[in-house]
């Protein structure tokens, strides 16, 4: 039996809430197992520029933490500890590895969202597509796509944010990481609020 989009969306929200019921906050880990994964931006772009209020996570395999290289060289992983429904909110942006920004996906590019309750959500943005890019129920560390630069992005990275009613929150990461902090899938980088 085929479900229409509205029913699939409701099922997805319900599954996200099932995972979120266990705790008001859930640990978030880095989106890549690749060594050299680090925090490039936090509350401010590049940690000293205009307001950002999210994490930009890059991979620099040289270990210098100076660039956001390695486009398509590593998989982007689901970041939340536990099992959640990662809804593919936009997945039709072509692979992008350069610094030319586009409005694809409303600037977010290809991205996944975990929807909680009371207006809370968690998103992973700018992902390049892989063969299995689709909405999925996933535990932490499941492949979502390739490290990319889709949408309004100037370099390959993962933008991760926790929002309430569309407003980005900084409390989820501010006590855990600063610019330059390691952000591999072994590193806890914050506590995301989902209810």
Order of alpha helices (4+ residues) and beta strands (2+ residues): alpha-beta-beta-beta-beta-beta-beta-beta-beta-beta-beta-beta-alpha-beta
